[in-house]
Amino acid sequence: MASKHKRLPTNVPGDFFVDSGCIDCGTCRWVALGTFDGKNEQSYVREQPQGEQIAAALRAVVACPTGSIGTLEKHDLQPAIESFPMPIDAREDTGVYHLGFHSRDSFGAASYLIVREGGNVMVDSPRFNKGLVERIQQLGGVTTMFLTHRDDVADHDRYAAALGATRILHKRDLRPHTRSVEQLIEITEPTALDSELLMIPVPGHTQGSMCLLYKGRFLFAGDHLAWDVFRKRLFSFKNACWYDWDQQITSTEALRGHRFEWVLPGHGPRGQASAEAMQQALEGCIAWMRKAA
């Protein structure tokens, strides 16, 4: 739980605050857009939430991987807790949900749930929460857990056991904490998992990084790509490229042949645009990556 005695001086006065335990994962800054911002490698409350913004700020409290967001007043967190899994789009029933409950073990990475007739899929893993497991089961459980890379697996073993799911990971990202994964694959080309799901190897961030493309609309990007919600552009984290930046550029160029309208990254806000606009954003990202090489 956040401590008011460790409240950061960057917070504006008022109810909500961030304390010094913040690791600057940025989760709160997109879960409750406008309430939080970043400075000095930590988040802080830029503007106290009002009205409907309070519900989003409370979801940020639940999602925070380090429990670094607190309030001076007492709030009922149950509605925020039960809001996860949360549909990514209130206007359309996409069948895609944000799971919340980000984990410190994955530096606050987001994880997602795909609900579909062909068997539900969890993309990466949140921190373990029994209530979340129960709500996932109410949505049909999970058949497959697709792990985009070794970094964002969090409590994958506990979720796999609780849900009876089969995990998929690229063999090149096999590490001691992923040795229990049931299905290790070694693909070098886009490979269909089934008629709706396409696994796309994108080595660069890690040697075994993969994206998952669902229905030709939703690109679960792991830590390969991210979305700038303000500039409406795609980008990559060069300072968090653990394997090979030139290889990551090549992997990004290979995405040109794939149509998608949504980008759901491990870190940062998700983005939506027309397929044409996404391709333009992809070209802009590739140009930037080349200059940064």
Backbone bond lengths (Angstrom), bond angles and torsions (degrees), N, CA, C in turn:
res aa  C-N    CA-C-N  psi(-1)  N-CA   C-N-CA  omega(-1)  CA-C   N-CA-C  phi
1 M - - - 1.456 - - 1.523 110.26 -
2 A 1.318 116.14 143.82 1.462 120.68 178.95 1.523 110.04 -67.88
3 S 1.327 115.19 149.26 1.464 121.22 -179.18 1.523 110.27 -113.35
4 K 1.335 116.02 127.53 1.463 119.45 177.85 1.520 111.52 -65.88
5 H 1.334 115.67 -21.40 1.468 119.94 178.64 1.531 111.74 -75.62
6 K 1.342 116.59 -15.65 1.465 121.70 178.18 1.528 110.81 -109.77
7 R 1.316 116.30 16.33 1.460 121.98 -178.92 1.527 109.86 -57.60
8 L 1.338 115.96 130.11 1.462 120.02 -179.58 1.525 110.69 -70.86
9 P 1.317 118.09 141.05 1.470 120.45 -179.42 1.522 113.38 -68.30
10 T 1.320 117.48 -14.48 1.467 120.78 179.62 1.530 112.33 -74.63
11 N 1.344 117.84 -19.41 1.461 120.34 178.54 1.521 111.27 -63.01
12 V 1.339 117.03 140.71 1.457 119.30 171.32 1.525 108.02 -71.69
13 P 1.312 118.11 153.96 1.475 120.41 178.84 1.525 110.99 -60.58
14 G 1.331 115.44 147.95 1.450 119.19 177.12 1.510 113.14 137.63
15 D 1.307 116.03 -167.41 1.457 124.41 -170.79 1.522 113.47 -66.58
16 F 1.328 117.83 -57.43 1.459 122.12 -175.88 1.532 110.76 -80.46
17 F 1.339 115.41 145.13 1.465 120.09 177.44 1.520 110.15 -153.99
18 V 1.326 115.99 161.41 1.465 123.72 172.66 1.511 107.19 -114.57
19 D 1.338 116.86 137.33 1.463 118.59 -179.99 1.521 111.02 -102.59
20 S 1.318 116.19 -179.90 1.465 121.92 -171.39 1.522 113.86 -72.33
21 G 1.342 117.69 -3.31 1.460 119.70 176.44 1.515 113.56 -78.32
22 C 1.321 117.82 -4.63 1.469 122.71 -178.76 1.526 111.23 -59.47
23 I 1.345 116.55 136.30 1.464 121.74 179.07 1.528 112.09 -105.83
24 D 1.329 117.49 7.68 1.465 122.59 177.37 1.522 112.50 63.59
25 C 1.335 116.99 38.89 1.465 119.15 176.35 1.522 111.21 -74.41
26 G 1.334 117.21 -22.25 1.457 121.57 176.54 1.519 115.01 85.74
27 T 1.314 118.07 1.40 1.473 120.10 -177.27 1.517 112.30 -55.30
28 C 1.327 116.85 -49.42 1.470 120.13 -175.89 1.518 112.04 -62.23
29 R 1.336 117.18 -27.34 1.463 120.71 -174.46 1.521 112.39 -71.49
30 W 1.341 117.65 -20.65 1.465 118.74 175.97 1.524 113.05 -111.90
31 V 1.336 117.38 -22.95 1.463 118.87 174.29 1.528 110.27 -68.50
32 A 1.335 115.58 -37.85 1.471 120.98 177.49 1.522 107.83 -124.62
33 L 1.319 115.38 70.56 1.460 122.47 -175.52 1.529 110.88 -58.10
34 G 1.314 116.46 127.30 1.457 121.61 178.25 1.511 113.73 101.29
35 T 1.337 117.14 -27.43 1.467 120.29 179.55 1.517 111.13 -81.94
36 F 1.337 115.85 -40.67 1.466 120.51 -175.26 1.528 110.99 -112.59
37 D 1.324 114.93 155.69 1.459 121.98 175.59 1.521 107.26 -145.84
38 G 1.338 116.64 -178.45 1.448 120.25 -179.13 1.515 112.79 -125.27
39 K 1.324 116.28 143.01 1.457 122.28 178.05 1.522 108.65 -161.96
40 N 1.330 115.87 141.17 1.464 120.99 179.15 1.528 112.03 54.99
41 E 1.357 116.24 38.72 1.460 123.40 176.64 1.522 112.79 61.76
42 Q 1.327 116.72 31.08 1.461 122.29 172.57 1.522 108.89 -149.10
43 S 1.312 116.02 157.37 1.456 120.20 175.52 1.522 109.81 -85.29
44 Y 1.321 115.63 162.20 1.450 120.86 176.35 1.522 108.90 -155.56
45 V 1.326 116.61 163.47 1.455 120.81 177.16 1.522 108.23 -82.09
46 R 1.328 115.26 113.74 1.461 121.01 -179.67 1.519 110.99 -84.33
47 E 1.332 115.90 -35.91 1.466 121.26 -177.92 1.521 108.31 -148.05
48 Q 1.320 117.93 127.42 1.455 120.86 179.65 1.532 109.84 -63.26
49 P 1.346 117.23 131.48 1.467 119.91 -177.07 1.525 112.06 -69.34
50 Q 1.307 114.53 147.28 1.467 121.38 178.44 1.524 108.53 -131.46
51 G 1.324 116.82 151.10 1.461 120.95 174.96 1.513 112.89 55.73
52 E 1.344 116.31 -127.69 1.456 121.60 -177.23 1.529 112.68 -66.50
53 Q 1.329 116.67 -18.86 1.465 119.80 178.78 1.526 111.73 -65.75
54 I 1.332 117.03 -25.35 1.461 120.32 -178.48 1.524 110.65 -63.08
55 A 1.334 116.95 -41.08 1.470 120.30 179.11 1.526 110.94 -60.53
56 A 1.340 116.95 -41.73 1.469 120.42 178.46 1.523 110.87 -65.85
57 A 1.337 116.77 -39.36 1.462 120.59 179.20 1.523 110.75 -64.60
58 L 1.318 117.50 -36.69 1.458 120.71 177.74 1.523 111.10 -70.26
59 R 1.338 117.12 -32.65 1.471 119.22 173.10 1.521 110.54 -64.77
60 A 1.328 116.58 -34.15 1.466 120.25 176.52 1.522 110.40 -65.92
61 V 1.327 117.09 -36.38 1.465 121.06 176.02 1.528 109.59 -58.53
62 V 1.332 116.52 -45.47 1.464 122.03 -178.88 1.524 110.91 -68.70
63 A 1.323 116.77 -40.35 1.465 120.84 -175.98 1.520 113.04 -74.44
64 C 1.331 118.10 -28.24 1.471 122.19 -174.38 1.526 111.28 -52.46
65 P 1.325 118.63 124.51 1.464 121.21 -175.64 1.525 114.78 -73.14
66 T 1.322 116.95 -16.22 1.463 119.94 -176.96 1.523 113.35 -115.81
67 G 1.325 117.51 4.06 1.461 120.11 -178.91 1.514 111.90 60.96
68 S 1.333 116.00 37.67 1.465 120.71 -173.63 1.521 114.15 -96.31
69 I 1.332 117.68 2.49 1.459 121.02 178.49 1.524 108.41 -106.97
70 G 1.326 116.14 128.60 1.453 120.76 -178.82 1.512 111.99 -133.75
71 T 1.315 114.87 173.19 1.469 121.86 176.87 1.521 109.12 -135.27
72 L 1.316 115.26 149.91 1.458 120.20 175.45 1.526 110.39 -80.51
73 E 1.320 115.83 -35.36 1.452 120.63 177.48 1.528 109.57 -88.65
74 K 1.346 116.08 158.06 1.455 120.03 178.92 1.523 109.88 -85.96
75 H 1.341 115.55 128.65 1.459 121.51 178.62 1.522 109.24 -123.01
76 D 1.306 116.54 148.62 1.461 121.72 174.01 1.521 108.39 -81.56
77 L 1.327 116.55 110.08 1.459 121.22 -177.79 1.530 113.31 -83.75
78 Q 1.313 117.64 -9.19 1.465 119.53 -174.03 1.521 113.38 -58.63
79 P 1.350 119.04 -44.52 1.474 117.93 177.60 1.524 112.60 -59.66
80 A 1.333 117.93 -37.48 1.464 121.09 178.63 1.519 110.56 -67.97
81 I 1.328 116.30 -41.10 1.460 120.87 178.63 1.522 110.34 -61.66
82 E 1.331 115.88 -46.04 1.458 120.61 -176.26 1.530 113.27 -77.91
83 S 1.332 117.15 -6.39 1.470 119.86 177.97 1.523 111.88 -74.28
84 F 1.335 117.14 -16.26 1.469 121.95 177.52 1.517 109.96 -100.94
85 P 1.330 117.62 133.46 1.464 130.52 3.64 1.534 111.89 -66.31
86 M 1.326 115.44 137.64 1.460 121.28 -175.20 1.529 109.99 -115.60
87 P 1.344 117.94 127.09 1.474 119.59 178.35 1.525 110.99 -55.46
88 I 1.313 116.50 140.42 1.461 119.77 -178.55 1.518 112.15 -74.40
89 D 1.336 116.75 -17.65 1.458 120.72 -177.68 1.527 109.11 -140.96
90 A 1.329 116.19 116.66 1.463 120.98 -179.40 1.527 111.63 -73.53
91 R 1.328 117.37 -15.84 1.466 121.10 -175.81 1.518 112.97 -90.48
92 E 1.327 117.46 -20.44 1.466 122.04 -174.20 1.517 109.64 -139.84
93 D 1.310 115.88 138.95 1.456 120.94 176.07 1.527 108.60 -83.25
94 T 1.323 115.69 87.97 1.463 120.74 -177.61 1.519 112.37 -82.45
95 G 1.330 116.90 -20.37 1.451 120.24 -173.91 1.515 112.74 79.39
96 V 1.336 117.02 8.51 1.461 122.08 -179.51 1.524 108.76 -112.89
97 Y 1.320 115.82 132.69 1.457 122.31 -174.66 1.527 111.48 -128.39
98 H 1.330 115.39 143.89 1.455 122.03 169.98 1.519 107.50 -87.41
99 L 1.323 117.66 129.95 1.456 121.03 -173.81 1.520 114.05 -86.52
100 G 1.350 118.56 -15.51 1.456 119.15 -179.21 1.523 111.25 65.08
101 F 1.333 117.01 -156.38 1.469 122.72 176.36 1.531 111.68 47.05
102 H 1.330 115.78 53.74 1.459 120.38 -179.21 1.532 110.37 -64.24
103 S 1.320 115.35 152.51 1.462 121.00 -173.82 1.526 111.76 -112.32
104 R 1.309 114.47 140.27 1.473 119.68 174.02 1.528 110.61 -62.58
105 D 1.339 116.67 -31.78 1.465 120.73 -177.76 1.522 112.48 -63.19
106 S 1.327 117.32 -23.46 1.467 120.78 177.80 1.524 110.93 -112.85
107 F 1.325 115.98 23.42 1.467 122.83 -179.43 1.533 110.94 52.28
108 G 1.343 114.47 41.77 1.457 119.18 174.25 1.513 115.51 75.12
109 A 1.330 118.23 24.26 1.468 120.29 -178.55 1.526 111.38 -68.65
110 A 1.329 115.49 149.02 1.463 121.80 177.30 1.528 110.02 -82.64
111 S 1.316 115.67 150.96 1.460 121.86 173.23 1.525 108.06 -132.30
112 Y 1.322 115.69 159.26 1.464 120.30 -170.80 1.525 111.57 -136.92
113 L 1.332 115.08 160.52 1.455 122.78 176.52 1.523 108.90 -125.94
114 I 1.328 116.00 130.06 1.463 122.39 173.61 1.519 107.70 -104.96
115 V 1.322 116.85 118.37 1.459 122.18 178.12 1.526 108.46 -101.43
116 R 1.330 117.61 121.31 1.467 121.87 -175.00 1.521 109.78 -157.32
117 E 1.319 115.05 162.78 1.464 120.27 -178.39 1.525 112.19 -66.24
118 G 1.320 117.32 -30.00 1.456 120.76 -177.10 1.508 114.87 -79.26
119 G 1.329 117.82 7.69 1.462 121.53 -178.80 1.511 110.56 110.99
120 N 1.308 116.22 125.66 1.464 120.67 -176.79 1.530 111.70 -70.22
121 V 1.324 114.34 149.78 1.465 121.45 -177.40 1.524 109.64 -127.44
122 M 1.324 116.19 130.34 1.456 121.11 170.55 1.521 108.09 -98.49
123 V 1.315 116.18 128.00 1.466 120.75 178.31 1.517 108.50 -103.38
124 D 1.327 115.97 113.83 1.455 123.74 -173.09 1.527 110.02 61.55
125 S 1.331 117.18 -174.25 1.466 118.30 -170.08 1.524 111.48 -136.20
126 P 1.341 116.41 137.95 1.467 119.93 171.86 1.534 109.75 -85.67
127 R 1.324 117.07 -178.15 1.464 119.41 171.16 1.522 108.06 -73.31
128 F 1.316 115.50 150.78 1.459 119.58 -171.71 1.518 111.71 -70.56
129 N 1.331 114.97 134.99 1.454 121.87 177.62 1.529 107.73 -148.31
130 K 1.328 116.89 122.09 1.457 121.23 -176.56 1.521 112.20 -61.52
131 G 1.341 116.52 -40.54 1.455 119.50 178.89 1.510 111.90 -62.48
132 L 1.330 116.49 -38.32 1.459 120.24 178.03 1.522 110.23 -65.25
133 V 1.320 117.19 -40.29 1.458 120.82 176.88 1.526 110.31 -58.05
134 E 1.323 116.93 -44.77 1.467 121.11 -179.40 1.524 111.41 -62.72
135 R 1.329 116.56 -41.12 1.469 119.15 -179.78 1.522 111.67 -70.94
136 I 1.334 116.73 -32.83 1.465 120.16 174.67 1.527 109.79 -65.88
137 Q 1.312 116.76 -40.57 1.461 120.22 178.38 1.524 111.38 -63.50
138 Q 1.326 117.10 -35.58 1.464 120.98 177.46 1.527 111.47 -65.46
139 L 1.336 116.59 -24.42 1.457 121.40 177.98 1.526 112.13 -90.24
140 G 1.323 116.59 4.92 1.462 119.94 177.53 1.506 115.02 112.78
141 G 1.355 117.21 5.46 1.456 120.50 178.56 1.516 113.31 73.59
142 V 1.312 115.99 -161.62 1.467 122.11 179.95 1.523 108.78 -137.73
143 T 1.311 115.84 127.95 1.463 121.66 175.64 1.520 111.14 -90.09
144 T 1.342 114.82 -43.20 1.461 121.61 -174.28 1.517 110.58 -129.33
145 M 1.327 116.80 137.95 1.455 122.25 169.70 1.525 107.34 -110.77
146 F 1.330 116.12 115.97 1.461 121.31 179.09 1.519 107.91 -98.57
147 L 1.322 116.36 116.19 1.460 122.16 -178.39 1.524 108.21 -100.63
148 T 1.329 116.50 113.35 1.460 120.16 -173.57 1.523 112.85 -66.05
149 H 1.325 117.02 -30.26 1.465 121.30 178.17 1.520 108.42 -171.64
150 R 1.300 116.58 178.37 1.468 120.93 -170.65 1.525 114.19 -71.33
151 D 1.338 118.98 -19.64 1.459 121.79 -172.67 1.517 114.26 -77.29
152 D 1.328 117.38 -36.30 1.468 121.09 -167.30 1.521 113.16 -103.78
153 V 1.334 116.05 32.70 1.466 119.58 -174.94 1.529 112.67 -90.24
154 A 1.326 119.05 -20.02 1.470 124.08 175.16 1.535 111.19 41.90
155 D 1.350 116.66 -121.47 1.470 121.51 -177.30 1.525 111.67 -95.32
156 H 1.319 116.77 44.50 1.470 121.51 -177.02 1.518 112.32 -57.42
157 D 1.328 116.99 -37.69 1.464 119.50 -177.23 1.522 111.82 -66.86
158 R 1.335 117.28 -38.28 1.467 120.39 -179.44 1.530 111.05 -71.67
159 Y 1.323 117.30 -38.25 1.465 119.81 177.53 1.528 111.01 -68.46
160 A 1.325 116.84 -40.60 1.465 119.56 179.22 1.523 110.79 -61.19
161 A 1.324 116.44 -40.99 1.459 120.90 179.77 1.529 111.07 -68.54
162 A 1.337 116.27 -42.45 1.460 120.57 -176.54 1.521 112.24 -70.54
163 L 1.331 116.50 -32.80 1.456 120.97 -174.33 1.529 113.79 -103.84
164 G 1.333 116.51 -6.63 1.457 119.96 -178.00 1.511 112.95 65.50
165 A 1.328 116.72 35.93 1.463 122.18 -175.02 1.522 111.54 -95.78
166 T 1.334 115.14 152.18 1.464 122.23 174.20 1.516 108.85 -97.08
167 R 1.328 116.24 127.37 1.458 121.04 -178.28 1.527 111.66 -94.01
168 I 1.340 114.80 144.00 1.463 122.05 177.88 1.527 108.19 -122.63
169 L 1.320 116.64 131.73 1.462 123.20 178.55 1.523 108.50 -148.58
170 H 1.326 116.23 147.38 1.468 118.92 175.67 1.527 109.08 -70.25
171 K 1.312 115.52 137.93 1.464 121.92 -175.64 1.528 112.25 -59.56
172 R 1.324 116.58 -29.73 1.467 119.19 -178.04 1.526 112.77 -71.44
173 D 1.319 116.39 -10.52 1.466 119.81 175.63 1.524 111.63 -105.81
174 L 1.305 116.45 21.76 1.458 120.82 175.63 1.528 109.54 -70.71
175 R 1.305 115.61 124.00 1.459 123.76 179.44 1.528 108.49 -139.51
176 P 1.322 118.82 170.03 1.471 118.85 179.62 1.523 114.06 -52.48
177 H 1.346 117.35 -37.68 1.464 119.24 -177.43 1.530 112.96 -81.87
178 T 1.350 117.71 -1.02 1.467 120.26 176.64 1.532 111.79 -119.85
179 R 1.316 118.18 11.33 1.466 121.02 -175.92 1.532 113.02 -67.03
180 S 1.320 116.64 -19.99 1.468 118.79 -178.99 1.531 112.96 -83.00
181 V 1.331 118.26 -4.19 1.466 121.72 -178.75 1.527 110.35 -60.48
182 E 1.337 115.76 133.07 1.458 120.68 -174.45 1.530 113.42 -74.31
183 Q 1.320 117.32 -38.83 1.469 119.95 -173.16 1.522 110.36 -123.29
184 L 1.323 115.46 101.67 1.458 121.29 175.87 1.526 107.86 -95.77
185 I 1.332 116.76 124.17 1.463 120.79 -178.17 1.517 109.39 -114.20
186 E 1.299 116.15 157.64 1.467 121.51 -179.31 1.520 108.42 -136.40
187 I 1.326 115.56 71.73 1.463 120.76 -178.22 1.526 109.96 -98.22
188 T 1.316 115.50 149.28 1.465 121.44 175.53 1.521 111.72 -119.23
189 E 1.324 116.35 -5.92 1.462 122.61 178.65 1.526 109.10 -131.43
190 P 1.339 117.48 157.32 1.471 119.41 175.78 1.527 110.52 -53.22
191 T 1.321 115.28 133.07 1.462 121.26 -173.90 1.524 109.80 -135.55
192 A 1.319 116.75 129.22 1.459 120.95 -179.58 1.521 110.61 -71.98
193 L 1.329 115.03 129.41 1.459 120.07 170.83 1.521 108.86 -82.81
194 D 1.332 116.09 -37.67 1.460 123.73 169.15 1.527 106.71 -160.90
195 S 1.322 117.44 -165.82 1.470 120.75 -174.20 1.524 113.44 -67.41
196 E 1.331 118.14 -17.59 1.459 121.83 -177.50 1.521 113.79 -109.21
197 L 1.313 117.31 -17.38 1.462 121.73 -171.37 1.523 111.10 -120.11
198 L 1.343 115.28 128.24 1.458 121.40 178.78 1.521 109.45 -121.08
199 M 1.324 115.92 122.73 1.463 122.02 176.64 1.523 108.65 -88.21
200 I 1.328 116.58 127.79 1.464 121.16 -176.40 1.527 109.21 -122.33
201 P 1.331 118.67 111.82 1.465 119.78 177.24 1.523 110.58 -69.54
202 V 1.330 116.11 129.94 1.469 121.04 -179.98 1.532 109.63 -134.65
203 P 1.331 117.93 62.77 1.464 119.75 -178.96 1.525 110.98 -58.70
204 G 1.309 115.06 144.63 1.458 121.10 -179.17 1.508 109.98 156.50
205 H 1.329 116.54 -69.70 1.465 119.40 175.86 1.527 109.53 -58.26
206 T 1.320 116.14 -49.78 1.463 122.64 165.26 1.516 106.54 -131.14
207 Q 1.318 115.35 168.12 1.465 119.01 -177.09 1.523 111.44 -66.62
208 G 1.334 116.72 -30.03 1.454 119.63 -176.99 1.513 114.92 -108.70
209 S 1.328 117.89 20.61 1.469 120.39 -179.34 1.531 111.01 -60.86
210 M 1.342 115.14 141.16 1.453 121.42 176.68 1.526 109.50 -138.41
211 C 1.330 115.58 152.21 1.465 122.32 167.84 1.521 107.53 -106.63
212 L 1.319 115.88 158.99 1.456 121.52 174.50 1.520 108.01 -123.89
213 L 1.326 116.63 123.62 1.462 121.92 179.46 1.524 108.95 -106.25
214 Y 1.330 115.69 123.24 1.460 122.23 -177.19 1.514 110.53 -111.50
215 K 1.328 116.15 122.42 1.471 124.24 177.62 1.530 113.23 55.34
216 G 1.307 118.88 23.45 1.456 121.46 -179.41 1.517 113.24 64.01
217 R 1.330 117.33 19.96 1.468 121.77 -178.34 1.519 113.06 -127.29
218 F 1.335 116.77 -37.41 1.456 121.32 -170.30 1.523 109.65 -113.74
219 L 1.327 116.33 115.06 1.459 121.21 179.10 1.525 108.60 -104.16
220 F 1.329 115.64 108.66 1.458 121.24 174.58 1.521 106.39 -85.54
221 A 1.342 115.00 109.26 1.465 119.97 -163.53 1.516 114.85 -97.95
222 G 1.346 118.48 -3.58 1.455 118.56 -175.83 1.516 110.29 55.21
223 D 1.326 116.71 -134.86 1.468 121.02 177.52 1.522 111.70 -103.17
224 H 1.330 116.19 18.87 1.463 120.19 179.87 1.529 111.73 -78.28
225 L 1.327 116.52 -44.04 1.457 122.52 179.90 1.520 109.96 -131.30
226 A 1.326 116.05 157.86 1.460 122.01 174.74 1.525 108.51 -138.79
227 W 1.336 115.89 167.72 1.459 121.91 -174.74 1.523 109.92 -122.56
228 D 1.319 115.95 128.79 1.464 122.55 174.50 1.521 107.52 -90.85
229 V 1.338 116.75 106.34 1.454 121.40 -173.15 1.520 112.71 -69.17
230 F 1.327 116.79 -23.22 1.456 119.96 -178.44 1.524 112.07 -86.15
231 R 1.337 116.85 -42.12 1.466 120.72 -179.26 1.523 112.26 -93.32
232 K 1.332 117.33 -3.80 1.466 121.97 -179.45 1.526 111.02 54.04
233 R 1.314 115.46 52.59 1.465 119.76 -178.59 1.520 110.75 -137.81
234 L 1.325 115.71 159.06 1.449 122.57 174.96 1.528 109.75 -94.49
235 F 1.316 115.52 148.37 1.464 119.47 175.34 1.523 109.20 -154.83
236 S 1.320 116.24 170.92 1.465 122.95 177.07 1.516 109.07 -126.61
237 F 1.314 115.41 161.25 1.465 121.16 -179.46 1.535 109.51 -97.53
238 K 1.330 116.71 96.48 1.465 118.33 179.67 1.525 111.49 -67.03
239 N 1.335 116.12 -34.97 1.462 118.94 -178.59 1.524 112.21 -75.53
240 A 1.332 116.82 -2.86 1.463 121.01 175.85 1.527 109.96 -125.25
241 C 1.322 115.86 33.94 1.459 121.26 175.69 1.528 107.50 -95.73
242 W 1.324 116.88 108.63 1.467 120.25 -171.56 1.528 113.59 -89.98
243 Y 1.344 117.32 -10.53 1.462 118.52 -175.25 1.518 112.02 -117.83
244 D 1.350 118.67 -69.33 1.460 119.55 -173.89 1.523 109.43 -159.58
245 W 1.339 116.59 115.62 1.467 121.21 -177.26 1.533 111.64 -67.72
246 D 1.335 117.60 -41.56 1.461 119.74 178.62 1.525 110.55 -61.62
247 Q 1.333 116.59 -38.82 1.458 119.89 177.39 1.528 110.99 -66.69
248 Q 1.325 116.28 -34.35 1.457 119.74 178.33 1.534 110.86 -67.06
249 I 1.325 116.72 -36.22 1.470 120.28 175.40 1.523 109.82 -62.33
250 T 1.332 116.73 -47.59 1.456 121.11 179.16 1.525 111.22 -59.20
251 S 1.329 116.76 -41.28 1.462 120.82 179.12 1.522 111.31 -64.97
252 T 1.322 116.65 -36.66 1.462 120.57 178.96 1.523 110.33 -69.25
253 E 1.311 117.03 -39.49 1.467 120.87 176.75 1.523 111.00 -60.83
254 A 1.329 116.80 -34.52 1.467 120.94 -178.83 1.523 112.39 -69.40
255 L 1.334 117.64 -15.85 1.468 120.73 178.05 1.524 112.49 -76.36
256 R 1.345 116.93 -8.86 1.470 120.56 -179.15 1.526 112.60 -56.86
257 G 1.289 116.96 -30.51 1.453 119.98 -176.30 1.517 114.61 -84.79
258 H 1.331 117.55 5.36 1.454 121.09 -175.90 1.529 110.75 -116.64
259 R 1.308 115.11 129.46 1.462 121.33 179.04 1.529 109.27 -85.80
260 F 1.326 116.78 133.93 1.461 121.58 173.72 1.523 109.93 -156.12
261 E 1.320 115.53 152.06 1.464 122.59 -179.06 1.526 112.80 -116.53
262 W 1.311 115.78 -17.15 1.463 121.50 178.89 1.522 108.98 -123.67
263 V 1.322 116.23 142.06 1.460 122.12 168.45 1.516 107.08 -120.02
264 L 1.327 115.83 123.16 1.459 122.00 -179.37 1.523 107.76 -119.29
265 P 1.327 116.86 93.52 1.457 120.93 -174.01 1.522 112.93 -86.00
266 G 1.308 115.44 165.65 1.456 119.48 174.10 1.511 111.60 -69.88
267 H 1.316 116.33 -36.94 1.461 120.72 -177.53 1.521 110.44 -124.65
268 G 1.311 115.22 127.27 1.447 120.51 178.88 1.515 112.60 98.74
269 P 1.331 116.61 174.38 1.463 121.41 -175.72 1.516 112.36 -70.11
270 R 1.319 115.20 153.12 1.456 120.55 173.25 1.528 109.34 -79.09
271 G 1.314 116.68 156.81 1.459 120.43 -178.16 1.512 111.59 -130.23
272 Q 1.329 115.96 149.05 1.455 121.92 177.48 1.513 109.38 -134.47
273 A 1.316 116.91 137.06 1.463 123.42 176.14 1.520 107.19 -161.16
274 S 1.316 116.65 171.55 1.459 118.90 175.60 1.530 108.93 -64.06
275 A 1.333 115.58 158.51 1.461 119.37 179.30 1.524 111.06 -58.32
276 E 1.329 116.12 -36.78 1.468 120.03 179.40 1.527 110.50 -66.77
277 A 1.334 116.60 -43.29 1.459 120.33 179.57 1.528 110.79 -65.40
278 M 1.323 117.05 -35.80 1.459 120.21 177.80 1.520 111.04 -65.95
279 Q 1.342 116.88 -37.78 1.459 118.97 177.74 1.525 110.70 -65.93
280 Q 1.324 117.36 -38.05 1.463 121.07 175.97 1.527 110.35 -63.73
281 A 1.337 115.75 -41.45 1.461 119.88 178.11 1.525 110.68 -64.49
282 L 1.335 116.13 -36.48 1.454 120.33 178.12 1.526 110.83 -64.84
283 E 1.331 117.24 -42.38 1.467 120.51 178.05 1.531 110.81 -62.80
284 G 1.327 116.10 -40.40 1.457 119.84 177.45 1.510 111.78 -63.39
285 C 1.321 116.64 -38.90 1.462 121.29 177.82 1.523 111.11 -64.63
286 I 1.326 116.60 -43.76 1.468 120.81 179.79 1.523 110.73 -62.20
287 A 1.317 116.63 -42.64 1.481 120.85 179.10 1.517 110.10 -61.70
288 W 1.342 116.07 -43.55 1.469 119.15 178.90 1.519 111.99 -64.73
289 M 1.335 117.12 -41.52 1.448 121.57 -178.75 1.522 110.98 -62.58
290 R 1.333 116.79 -38.92 1.463 120.45 178.90 1.523 111.00 -64.35
291 K 1.329 116.19 -41.02 1.466 119.73 178.97 1.525 111.20 -66.30
292 A 1.342 116.16 -32.10 1.455 120.16 -178.31 1.514 113.18 -81.52
293 A 1.343 116.05 -8.51 1.491 119.75 -176.38 1.524 111.18 -64.95
